[in-house]
Amino acid sequence: MSDTRTHRPQEAPRPGWPAPREWVVAGALLAFACYVAHFLYVRRFGLYEDDYIYTLGCFDWSLGHWWGEAVKAIVHPVQGRPLNHLFRRTINFVFLHGGTLVPAHLASWVMLSVNASLLYALARRHLGALAALAAALLYLLYPADASRQILMHQSDLLFGTMLCLGGLLAFSSGRTLLGWFFGLCCLLNYESFYLPLIVGPLLAGGFNLRRDWKRLLRHAAAFAAVAGAVVIVRGLLGDDRARGLAGGGAEAAALRGLAALVIGPLVSLRAGVVEPLRATLGAGLAAWLGGLAVALGVGGGLAWAARVGRREPGTGGGRAPQVAVAGALAWAAGYALCIRPDNFPPTAVIGRLSGVHVAGSVGAALLAGGLVELLSMAMSGRRTRIVIVAAASAAFGLMTVRGIRIQRDEYVTHWGEQQRFWTQLVSLVPDLRDGEPVLLDIRGPAGVFPETPGFPRFGLVNYAPVTLHRIIRHPADWTVVPRVFCLYDGCPAYPLADGVLLKTPFWFWDGLWPVVRDGHFILLRERGGRLVRSDSPVELAGRELHPRPLDPGVRTIAPNRLMRALYERQSQTCN
């Protein structure tokens, strides 16, 4: 008797999520590597640069205070980024309590580890476990980025990466509307992470360029239309940067953006080779032990991943070239908005500005994963796997050494210098009066002001004016917020009838800029390798002005609880 049942052709397997056990193992390894490379000294981390603007004033907020700030972030979005500032205010409200920064920094560790796990899931949809794990580790240890410990970057870079990965995962799953939702969130949070989403269709299951090129063109057109609409709306709402893109500066910005597409990947590629090797010079025992621990853990993890192999037939191997191409395009696209003077050209590999490489790191990781998959296919065999695992383990171990050096030499060192500096500064101005500016002359030899290669002393120009009033107690009837303003070569000074107006920092405005009057200001200078209070006159705008000398026995200010918690706990020297 013949079988009359209809036989349907078997569909090709669709990529999906990694198996739960596999994801747990990979996630645990990534979290371990992340902690050692970036948060080993977490108890000795502090506030850095823009953290003084966005974080220092958020300690011990009440629920009502958070609600008011959250509404303000949405109704009056700073820089046209409502989601960014809403998330920042929320995470500050949750984690900044009791005068300690450790929970907030540990939140960065969790976010970075989650991002690495999401990237593993994205790569695993198309590649073998070995290649996917290598991609996630490269994102996690990306040597060009040395800014992970800055709390401000939780909303800018860590949350931005999370939204970008969510969009790429949605597009790769065929959930186009969800992908566009994440794309819109990227534009409302931090625009650079919107750009890698242009490769979304290339990561979709079953996508074929020869067959689906029209689909790719439609995606690119919609991509440009959404971005253009957001730029126009933000310009109408008063965002100066959006106005610059839509106005006369568009041509110059486009040329810088095109140059950044090339400069950024080349700089990060060089950093991936040079910086880990440079970090080995004078690394110290702790850095070497940390690098060895991660290298051994990664070696075991990669060996496990090599045994796991491809999760499903047809989901790896043949997709590797397309993943590599998508990664290369996303890598370059992440730099297209590096057009402002502070981030063009995108060459920084240390300090806050090295965060310019984060948007491209997702694409670089996917490119690396695709290349590892192609290499393992071209040179199949047990010996080849051993060579790949050993080489990758050594490379990631060296990247970890660099990460530990960055922790110790930049973040721990700079925070210790900040603690000593602000403790000394407050002790020099106990008789500060209402309306009296404190002028800090930051010219002089190294060793007095907080300064490391990644955090130059000039940062005080922007951050000192927003610090003093948050860390001292002063009379409640004062009418002017006590502030510290910096003097430096080229400091803009303008003569007035009753004094000299200092227009510093540049982002302040009339009413916040100080008017320096003869005998009505305090002057702090370097002398003999120490910060001292000076009675010598200073010349501003062609006028000789005399600071007020110390009034013995008078004390109008004192350290508040926050200063005692953050700054008077002197950090120990890092061995």
N, C-alpha and C positions, 0 to 999 in steps of 0.2 A: 504494500500500500504506500503510495507516494505521500511525501510530506508536503502539504499544501500551505504551510505557514510561510508568511513573508519574512525574508531575512533582510533586516536593515543594515546598511553598512555601518561598521563600528566608527564612532566619532573619535577623533584624536583627543587624547587626554588634555584637559585644560589645567593650566597651572593654578595652584591654590596655596593655602598657608602651609608652613612647615608643620610636621607632626608635633603635638604638644611636648613630648619628651625632648625632641630635637631642639625646639625653641627654648625650652628651659635650660638645657645644657649650654647652648650658644649664648643665651642671655646672661647666665651666671658667669661665664668666661669673660664676656664683654664688660660686665659690671666690675669684675675683679681688676681687669686691665685698666679700666677707666679710673678706679680709685687709686691704684698705685701710681699711674702716670700723671694724674691731675689733682688728686685730693689727699695725698699721703700726709701733707702738713696742714690739713684743713683747720685744725684748732688754732693755727697761727696766721690764718688769712684775715684780711681786713676789708677796708673800703678803698676803692681806687678810682681816681679821676671822676667821671660822671656819676659814680655812686654817691658822691657828696651832694649832687644836685637832686638825684632821684630817690636815694635810699636813706640818707642820714636823718631826714625829717620824719621818717615813717615809724619810728620805734614806738611801740605801745599805743598804737592807734586804737580808739574805741570803735565799736561797730558803726556808730553814727558818723564818725569821722571818715571811715572807709566808704560808707554809702555816699556821702557828699562828694568825695573825690572820684568815686566810680561814675556818678552822674556827670560830673564835670568832664571826665575823660571822654564820655560819649557826646555830650552836648557841645563842648568846646574842645575838639580833639587837637592836641598839640601836634604839629607837623603833619596834620591830616592822617594820624594813625590812631584811631579810637581803640581798636582792639589791643594794640600794643600797650597803651597806657592803662587800659582797664586791667589787662593781665598783670602788668607790673605792680599796680596798686594792690591788687588782690594777693599776689604772692608775697609782697612786703607785709601786708596786714596779717597773713597767716604765719609767717616765719620770723618776723622781727619782734621779739619780745625779750624782756629781761636783760637787755644790754649785752646780748651775745649774738654773734654772727654765724655760729656754727650751723644751726638748722638751715639758714638761708643758703649757705654754701653746699650743704648736703643735698638740698633741693636741686642745685645745679648738677650734682653727681647723678641723681636719679634721672633728671631730664636727659642728660647726655647719654646715659646708659639705655634709656628707652629709645632714644633716637637711633642708636646703634642697632638695637634689636629690630626696630622697624626697617632699617636699611637691609639687615640680614633677611627679613621676610620678603622685602621687595626683590632683592637679588636672587633669593631662593626660588622664586616663582619661575625663573628662567635658567638658572645655573645650578651646578652641583653644589653640595654642601661645602666642599673645600673652597671653591671660588667665592661663594656667598660669604663665608666667614672671613676670608681674606679681605673682601670688599668692606665689610663692617668694621674690621680692625683698622683698616687704613683711614676710614672716616673718623674713627675714634681717636687715633693717634696722629692725625694729619699734622706734619711738622711745621707747615707754614702758619698755622694758627697758634698763637700763644696768649689768647685772651679769654680762655674758658673760665677763669676764676673771677672775672669782673661781674658783679651781680647785675649791673645794668643789662648785660648781654643775655640774661635769662629770657627777657621778653623779645629782645631784638634778634638774637641769633639762635638760641636753643629752641624757643617756641616757634620761631620762624622756620627752622629746619623741620620741626615736628609737623607743621602745617604743610610744608612742601612735600615731605614724605607721605603724608596722608593723601595729598592730591595725586602723587605718582602711583600710589597703591590703588587708589580709586580708578584712575585711568587704566591701569594694567588689569584691573578686574572687570573692565567693561562698564563701570558705573560712571558714565560721563558727567551726569548732572552733579554727582557728589564731587567729582574731580573739579568741576568749575566752582562749586561752593568753597572748596579748600583754596582754589586760586583767588577767589574774591577775598577770603580771609587773609591770604598772604598780602594782598594789596592794601588791606586795612591795618596790617600789622607792621610789615617791613618788606618793601617792594622787591628787593633783590631776590627774595625766595620765590617770587612769582615766575621769574624768567626760566628756571629749569623746567617748569611745567610744559614748556613748548614741545618737549620730547615725549609727552604723555602717550600719544598714539603708537609710537615706536615700541613702547613697552606693553602694549595691549596684546592679549593672547590671540594668536592667529593672524596678527598683522603681517601683511606682505606688501613691501614698498611698490612692486610692479603692479599689483592689483589694487592697492588702496591709496595710491598717491593723491587722488582727489580728496579722500578723507583727511589726509595730512594737510592739504591746502586749506580745506574748510576750517580745520582746527587752528592753523596759523592765522587765518583771517579773523576768526572769533577771538583768538588770543590778543591780537593787536587791537581789535575794536574794544574789548573790555578794558585793556590797559589805557587806551586813549580816552575812554569815557571817564575813568577814574582820575586821570591827570587833569582833565577839563574841570570836573567837579571840585577837585581839591584846589585848583587855581582860583575858581570862583569863591571858594571858602576862605581864601587868603593865604594859602600855602605858597611861600615865595619860591621854593624849589620847583613846584609844579608850574608856576608862572614862568620861571626861567626856561623850562623845557618847551612850553607852548609859545613862548615869545621869541625875542630876537636872539636869545642864546641857544636856540635849538640846533643850529648848524655846528657851532663849536662843540656843543655837548655831544652831538652825534659822532664827530670825529674823535673825541676823547673816548667815547664808548667803544668805537671800533678798535682803537689802539689798545684799550684795556682787554678786549677779547683775546689778544695775543700776549700782552705783557703779563697778565695775571697767571695763566697756566704755566708760562715759562718760569716765572718767579717761584711759583709753588713747586714746580718740578725740580728746580735747582735746590730749593729749601729741603725737599724730601731726600736729597742725596747729601748735601753739604752740612745742614744743621745737625742731624744726628751724629755725624762724625766729629764735628766741631765740639759737640757737647761732651764727648768722651775726654777731652783735655781738661784735667783737673776736676773730674766728675765727683770724686769722693766715694767712700765705701757705700754709703746709703744708696746713692744713685746706681752704682753697679749692682748691688744686691737686688734692688727693685727691678732693674732691667733684666737680671738673670731670672728672677721669679716670674716675670711676665713672659720671658722667652720660653721658659720651661712649660708654663701653663698654656701658652699659645701653641707650642710644639705638640703637647698632648691633645689640645683641642683640634688642631689641624689634622693630626693623625686620625683622630676619631672621625672628623668630617670626611677624610679621604675614604674611610671604610664605609661610611654611610652611603657615599656615592650619590648619583642622581636619584631624587625621590620617586620620580615617575618616568617611564620611557617617553621620550619625545618632548620633555620639558627642559632639557639641558642640551649642551653640545651645539645643536643646530641654531639655537637662539643666541649663542655667544657673540657672533659678529654683530648682530643687531643691537645687543645690549652694549657692546663696546662703542659702537657708533653713537647710540643714544647718550652714553656716558660722556663721550668726547664733546658732543654738542652742548649738553647740560653744563659741563665743566666750564666751557668758554662763556656760555650764556650767563653764568653766575657773576661775571665781571662787567656786564654791559652797562650797569648803572654806576660804575666807579668813575664818575664824571665831575665830582666836586673837588675843590682844591685840597681838601683834607684827605681824600682817598684816591686821588689820581696823581701820578701813576700808582697802581696797586703793588707797591714794592715792599711794604713793611712786613717783617716776619717776627716781630717782637712787640710787645705792648698792646695797647687797646686797638690801634689801627690794623694790627695783624688779623683782626676779625673780618677784614674785607675778603679773606679767602674762604670763609665758611660757606657762603652760598654756592661756590663752585666745588666744594669738597664732596658733595653728594654725587655729582657727575664724575669727578675723578675716581671715586670709589667704585662706581659702576663700570667705568672703563677698566680699572685694574681687575675687577672681578671677571669681566669678559676676557681679558688677556690671559689671566690664570687658567680659565676654562679652556681656552684655545691651546695653551701650552700643554696642559695635562692631557688633552686629546691627541695632540701631535706627538707627544713623547710618552705614550702610555706605558705602564709597567711599574713594578714595585720600586725599582731603583729611582725612577723618575719622581715618584711620589715622595720618596725619602729626601731627594735633593730639593724639591719644591718646599717641603715642610721645613727642612733645616734652614734654607735660605730665608724663607719668610719669617721664621722664628727669630733668627738673628737680626733681621731688619726691624721687626717690631720691638725686639728687645732694645736696640739702639734708639728707636723713637721714644721708648719709655725712659731711657736715660736722659734724653733731651727734656721730656716732660717734667721729670723730677728736678732737673737743673733749673728749669723755668720756675717751678714752684719755689725752690729755695732761694735762688739768686735774684728773682724779681719780686714775687709776691710776699714771701716771708720777710725778706730784707727790707723792702719798701714799707711794709706795714710797721715794722719795728722802728724805722726811721721816722715815720709819721707820728708814732706814739711819743717818741722822745721830743720831736719838734714841737708838737702842740702842747705837751706838758710844759716845756720850757717857755714857749711863747706866752701862755696864760700866766705863768709865774712872773713875767716881766711887765705885765700891765694891770696890776691889782687895783690901781687908782683910776682906771678908765672912767671918763665922764660921758654923760649923755651928748650925742651928736659929735663926738670926737673920733675921727678916723684913726686907725692904726695903719701906718705906712711901713711896709716890709720891703727893704731893699734886697732883692734877690741876686744882685751882682756880687761876685766874690768867689773864692776857691771852693772846691768840692768838700763835702764832709759836714756842712752845717745844715743844708736844706735837704729834704727827702728827694733822693735822686738815684735812679738806676738806669741802665741803657734803655729799658722799655718805658720808663716813667721819668722823663726829664723834669728838672725843677720848674721849667716854665709853666707846667701844669698848675702851679700855685696861683698864677695870674687868674685863672678861671675858677678855681675851687676854693681858695682861701676866703673870698668874700662871702661865701655861703656857709661857712663852717663855724666861726667863732660864736655867733649868737645861739647856736644849737648845743654848745657844750659848756656854757657858763650860766650861772645865775646872776641876774642884775636887777636893779630896782624896777618895780612894776610900773612906775610912773615915767620911765624913760620914753621919749617920743620918737627917737631914732634908733633903728636896729644897729647894734654894734657890729662893725665889720672890719676885716683886714684887707687892705688893698696893696698891690705889689708895685714897686718901682723897678724899672728895667730900662735898658737902652732903647730909645725910640718910644717911650711911654707917652701917649698923647696928652699934653698939658696945655690949657688955654687960660690966659690971664683974665681975671674978673676984677671988678672994682674993689672987692673985699677979700680977694684970695685968688686961688688957682683951681680951675676945674680939671679933674683927671677923668678922662673918658676911658676908664678901664674897669672891668673887662669889657670887651667890645659889645657883648650881648646884653649888658645892662642898658639903662635908659635914664633920661633926665629925671631926677628925683632919687635915683639910686647911686649915680656917680657921685663921688665925694668932692666937696669943695674944701680945699686945704687952706686954712687961715693961720697967719703967723701966731705962734704961741698956743695954738689950739689943736694940736695933733701930737701923736706919739710916733717916734721913729725907731725902728729896729733894724740893726745892721749886723753884718759879720765883722768880728774883730778878734784876731788871734785864734782863729779856728772855732770860735764860739759865737752864738747869737747873743747880742747885748742890746741894751737900750741906750740910744745915742742922744747926747745933748748938742751935737754939732749941727750946724745949719745945713740945709739941703737946697739946691738950686732947681727950681721948677719954672718953666716958661720964662726964663730970664730973671726970675726973682729969687732972692735969698730969703728962705723961710726958716724960722727957728722952732724946733719941737718943744713941747712942754716937758720940763724935767720931772722926775719922779717926786711925788708928794709923799714923804715918809709918814708912815703910820696910818695912811688912808687906804681902806680896802672897800671898793664898791662892787667888785665882782668876785666870784669864786667858782671852782669847778662844780658842775652839776652831777647828778647821778649817772647820766649817760657818759660823761667824760671819765668819771672814775671807773666805770665798767669797761669802756673801750680803750682809753688811752693811758690810764695810769697803771694798767697791768702790763708792765714792760715785757715784751717778748724776749725770750732767751736767744742767744746766738745760735744759729743753726750750724751744726757740725757737718 
